[in-house]
Amino acid sequence: MRDHPHGENVPHPPVWTGRATNRFQWLLALVGAACLALGIELAVDSAWTSGIAPLAMAVVGCIAAGLLVLFGTLAFVHVALKVDEESLEVRCGHIGLPRRRIPLSSVAGAEVDPHVTPRHWGGWGYRWRPEKGTAVVVRRGEGVRLSLWDGHTFTITVDDAEAAVQIIRDRLRSRTPGAAH
């Protein structure tokens, strides 16, 4: 249930922001932190007698896996969408990377996709599928599907996708298709 206005005459803010969060990703980040801690523990306090090569491989493997899982999951704990007068900007995670800026002059249309799922896109994160386009998926649920003038699509999971689509459509109506600004 949503507590936001749906009227046509409701004024839009100059900059609309929305976001989607996946709290489950924090559990995966903890697993990554645990692997990292294990690698550090092995490097500092090792009692292995089987040689330096197995120890080095275990330490490097634990640290590499820990960093990969930790930063890979933290990058997609949430996604933020910002729509202003000129463009849409998608930023992932706490440091905002990966980031994608799409000028509104490149957008042909926008619609709500009520059933975006990681399963349909091959998992969480920044995804590309030849038959579907590109997406930023951080959770299951509603999202915004953009149709671009070059024939590609871009989908973003975001809360209150209806409001985002309405604002994008209103801003597209005030432009000429394909015009550069």
C-alpha positions in Angstrom: 0.0 0.0 0.0 1.3 3.4 -0.9 0.7 6.8 0.5 1.5 9.0 -2.5 -0.7 11.1 -4.8 -1.7 9.8 -8.2 -3.3 12.8 -9.6 -2.3 14.4 -13.0 -2.3 17.9 -11.5 0.2 17.1 -8.7 3.3 19.2 -9.3 6.5 17.3 -9.7 9.7 18.3 -7.9 12.6 19.5 -10.1 14.6 16.5 -9.0 12.8 13.2 -8.2 14.7 10.5 -6.4 13.8 6.9 -5.6 15.6 3.9 -4.4 15.3 0.2 -3.8 17.1 -1.8 -1.1 17.9 -5.5 -0.6 18.6 -6.2 3.1 19.5 -9.9 2.3 22.7 -8.6 0.6 24.0 -7.6 4.0 24.1 -11.3 4.9 26.3 -12.0 1.9 28.5 -9.1 2.8 29.0 -10.7 6.2 30.1 -13.9 4.5 32.6 -11.9 2.5 33.9 -10.2 5.7 34.2 -13.6 7.4 36.3 -15.0 4.5 38.5 -11.9 4.6 38.9 -12.3 8.4 39.8 -16.0 7.9 42.5 -15.0 5.4 44.0 -12.5 7.7 43.9 -14.9 10.6 45.7 -17.6 8.5 48.3 -15.1 7.5 48.9 -13.8 11.1 48.6 -16.9 13.2 49.3 -20.0 11.1 50.5 -23.3 12.5 50.6 -25.1 9.2 53.4 -27.4 8.8 52.8 -28.5 5.2 54.8 -25.6 3.7 54.6 -22.0 2.6 52.9 -22.6 -0.8 49.7 -24.1 0.6 49.5 -21.4 3.3 50.1 -18.6 0.7 47.4 -20.1 -1.6 44.9 -20.4 1.3 45.6 -16.8 2.5 45.4 -15.3 -0.9 42.3 -17.4 -1.8 40.4 -16.4 1.4 41.3 -12.7 1.1 40.5 -12.6 -2.6 37.1 -14.4 -2.1 36.3 -12.2 0.9 37.0 -9.0 -1.0 35.1 -10.1 -4.1 32.0 -11.1 -2.1 32.2 -8.2 0.3 32.6 -5.4 -2.3 30.4 -7.3 -4.9 27.5 -7.4 -2.6 27.9 -4.0 -1.0 27.9 -2.5 -4.5 24.3 -3.8 -5.0 22.8 -3.4 -1.5 20.7 -0.6 -3.0 20.2 1.4 -6.2 19.3 5.0 -6.4 17.5 6.7 -9.3 17.5 10.4 -9.8 15.4 12.1 -12.5 16.0 15.8 -13.2 15.1 18.0 -16.1 17.8 16.7 -18.4 18.6 13.1 -17.5 18.2 10.0 -15.3 21.0 8.9 -13.2 21.3 5.4 -11.7 23.8 4.9 -8.9 24.5 1.6 -7.1 25.7 0.9 -3.6 27.2 3.3 -1.1 29.9 4.7 -3.3 27.6 5.1 -6.3 29.4 2.7 -8.6 28.5 1.5 -11.1 26.8 4.6 -12.3 24.9 5.3 -15.5 23.5 8.6 -16.8 20.9 8.5 -19.5 19.9 11.8 -21.1 16.2 12.2 -21.5 16.8 12.9 -25.2 17.8 9.3 -25.5 14.6 8.0 -23.9 11.7 7.0 -26.2 9.4 5.9 -23.4 9.0 4.6 -19.9 6.7 2.0 -18.3 6.2 0.2 -15.0 7.5 -3.4 -14.9 5.6 -4.8 -11.9 7.6 -8.1 -11.8 11.3 -7.5 -12.0 13.1 -10.5 -10.5 16.7 -11.5 -10.1 15.8 -14.9 -11.5 14.7 -13.5 -14.8 17.9 -11.4 -15.1 20.4 -14.0 -13.9 20.9 -12.6 -10.4 21.4 -9.4 -8.6 23.5 -6.5 -9.9 24.1 -4.8 -13.2 22.8 -7.3 -15.8 22.7 -7.6 -19.6 20.7 -10.1 -21.5 20.6 -10.0 -25.3 16.9 -10.7 -25.5 15.9 -8.3 -22.6 18.4 -5.5 -22.5 20.2 -4.1 -19.5 19.0 -3.9 -15.9 20.1 -2.9 -12.4 18.4 -5.5 -10.2 18.7 -5.3 -6.4 15.5 -7.0 -5.3 12.3 -8.6 -6.6 9.4 -6.3 -7.3 8.4 -3.2 -9.3 10.8 -1.3 -11.5 11.0 1.2 -14.3 11.6 -0.1 -17.9 13.0 2.6 -20.2 12.8 2.2 -24.0 15.7 4.0 -25.6 15.8 5.6 -29.1 18.6 3.2 -30.1 16.2 0.2 -29.6 17.7 -1.0 -26.3 15.9 -1.2 -23.0 17.1 -0.4 -19.5 15.3 -1.6 -16.4 15.8 -0.4 -12.8 14.3 -1.8 -9.7 13.0 1.1 -7.7 10.3 1.7 -5.1 7.3 3.8 -6.3 8.0 3.0 -9.9 4.7 4.5 -10.9 5.7 8.0 -9.7 9.1 7.7 -11.6 7.4 6.6 -14.8 4.8 9.5 -14.5 7.6 12.1 -14.0 9.7 10.6 -16.9 6.6 10.7 -19.2 5.7 14.2 -18.2 9.3 15.4 -18.9 9.4 13.5 -22.2 6.1 15.2 -23.3 7.8 18.6 -23.0 10.6 17.5 -25.4 10.8 16.6 -29.0 11.8 13.0 -29.7 15.5 12.5 -30.3 16.4 16.2 -29.8 19.8 16.8 -28.3 20.1 19.3 -25.5 
